[in-house]
Amino acid sequence: MAHTPVLVKEAIEGLSIKSGDTVLDATVNEGGHSSLIAQYLDEKGTIIGIDEDTDALVEARRNLGASRCTIILAHDNFRNLDRVLEKHGIQTVDKALFDIGLSSRQLDESKRGFSFQKDEPLLMTFCPDLETCAFTAREIVNTWTEQSITDVIYGYGGERFAKRIAREIVKERKIKPIERTGNLVAIIERSVPHGYRFGKIHPATKTFQALRIAVNDEFSALTEGIGKALERLNKGGRIAIISFHSGEDRIVKNFFRESAKTGLCVIITKKPIVPSDEEKRRNPRSRSAHLRIAEKL
Ligand SMILES: C[S@@+](CC[C@H](N)C(=O)[O-])C[C@H]1O[C@@H](n2cnc3c(N)ncnc32)[C@H](O)[C@@H]1O
């Protein structure tokens, strides 16, 4: 399924896009937000889009092809955005957008094991060459200690049955390696109390989220990415960050707060902006989105 961009109007208005702006879209994906931002830009404007998913960038190139502004697309992790900007001769930007997490297509079609609803290899990485991928979810569940697995599932996923799930993972892998998402889902389902299996969210939701965060070192990448983006923003420039996980939102909130204390920026959104009921109805995947915006001083 193609990705439906979330909080579009709120992010674009909050960024206060001007026609000649240089806009960094740190998570361009297939260009959902960027194609709408491009409508505000003229020939003097530039969008520089980064993503670590090469397939998404191919689509972005197609979707942004008819834009009036300059489009630059780069395959990289946004934690390296300084390197990307330098490579393209861009010193500073006027606006920066991060819309973190995964797109609908990545969850549904990437075959990389991001979804507990598909039976796929247990990878959870965008590393393009799987032969050289140093690190996957398969490695965590098959080689890490029970305590480390508990720490990841609890620390990144907030899963209250982390200990039980980790214990069952270690028990199972002694019989045979855990290779596929389907195996992991079955292990989780039999580790948790019966009632939890029929709760509001699928019992594998938090474990999968936690493993993905660990594999991709997502919290550190986000911290580095925000820091570098704030550094590269022009005075009066704005940064907007959409997150889908309370741990990520906390990182953004604290980073903005600390930066405001040192006089680097002013916080525009005292409270995060969340999707309207109408947006949540139209696009249920938007329901956990939180948007925070800051302006560089
Ligand atoms: C929710 S999607 C963005 C959707 C996009 N804003 C749109 O509306 O079409 C998140 C994107 O961020 C990318 N991503 C996540 N973490 C990243 C990172 N550290 N560096 C670069 N891209 C990242 C994912 O590959 C994915 O394409």
Ligand as a Chemical Component Dictionary entry (heavy atoms), coordinates in Angstrom:
data_LIG
# 
_chem_comp.id                   LIG 
_chem_comp.type                 NON-POLYMER 
_chem_comp.pdbx_formal_charge   0 
_chem_comp.three_letter_code    LIG 
# 
loop_
_chem_comp_atom.comp_id 
_chem_comp_atom.atom_id 
_chem_comp_atom.alt_atom_id 
_chem_comp_atom.type_symbol 
_chem_comp_atom.charge 
_chem_comp_atom.model_Cartn_x 
_chem_comp_atom.model_Cartn_y 
_chem_comp_atom.model_Cartn_z 
_chem_comp_atom.pdbx_ordinal 
LIG C1  C1  C 0  7.142  7.440  7.812  1  
LIG S1  S1  S 1  8.228  7.282  6.478  2  
LIG C2  C2  C 0  8.310  8.910  5.801  3  
LIG C3  C3  C 0  7.169  9.203  4.887  4  
LIG C4  C4  C 0  7.285  10.487 4.115  5  
LIG N1  N1  N 0  7.395  11.638 4.959  6  
LIG C5  C5  C 0  6.063  10.619 3.233  7  
LIG O1  O1  O 0  5.151  11.327 3.633  8  
LIG O2  O2  O -1 5.999  9.978  2.198  9  
LIG C6  C6  C 0  9.774  7.196  7.281  10 
LIG C7  C7  C 0  10.954 7.084  6.341  11 
LIG O3  O3  O 0  12.120 7.348  7.098  12 
LIG C8  C8  C 0  13.149 6.504  6.660  13 
LIG N2  N2  N 0  14.088 6.438  7.765  14 
LIG C9  C9  C 0  13.860 6.009  9.021  15 
LIG N3  N3  N 0  14.969 6.175  9.777  16 
LIG C10 C10 C 0  15.905 6.732  8.961  17 
LIG C11 C11 C 0  17.237 7.163  9.164  18 
LIG N4  N4  N 0  17.843 7.052  10.342 19 
LIG N5  N5  N 0  17.892 7.713  8.118  20 
LIG C12 C12 C 0  17.289 7.837  6.907  21 
LIG N6  N6  N 0  16.031 7.446  6.666  22 
LIG C13 C13 C 0  15.342 6.905  7.682  23 
LIG C14 C14 C 0  12.450 5.206  6.331  24 
LIG O4  O4  O 0  13.209 4.460  5.409  25 
LIG C15 C15 C 0  11.145 5.725  5.714  26 
LIG O5  O5  O 0  11.269 5.852  4.338  27 
# 
loop_
_chem_comp_bond.comp_id 
_chem_comp_bond.atom_id_1 
_chem_comp_bond.atom_id_2 
_chem_comp_bond.value_order 
_chem_comp_bond.pdbx_ordinal 
LIG C1  S1  SING 1  
LIG S1  C2  SING 2  
LIG S1  C6  SING 3  
LIG C2  C3  SING 4  
LIG C3  C4  SING 5  
LIG C4  N1  SING 6  
LIG C4  C5  SING 7  
LIG C5  O1  DOUB 8  
LIG C5  O2  SING 9  
LIG C6  C7  SING 10 
LIG C7  O3  SING 11 
LIG C7  C15 SING 12 
LIG O3  C8  SING 13 
LIG C8  N2  SING 14 
LIG C8  C14 SING 15 
LIG N2  C9  SING 16 
LIG N2  C13 SING 17 
LIG C9  N3  DOUB 18 
LIG N3  C10 SING 19 
LIG C10 C11 SING 20 
LIG C10 C13 DOUB 21 
LIG C11 N4  SING 22 
LIG C11 N5  DOUB 23 
LIG N5  C12 SING 24 
LIG C12 N6  DOUB 25 
LIG N6  C13 SING 26 
LIG C14 O4  SING 27 
LIG C14 C15 SING 28 
LIG C15 O5  SING 29 
# 
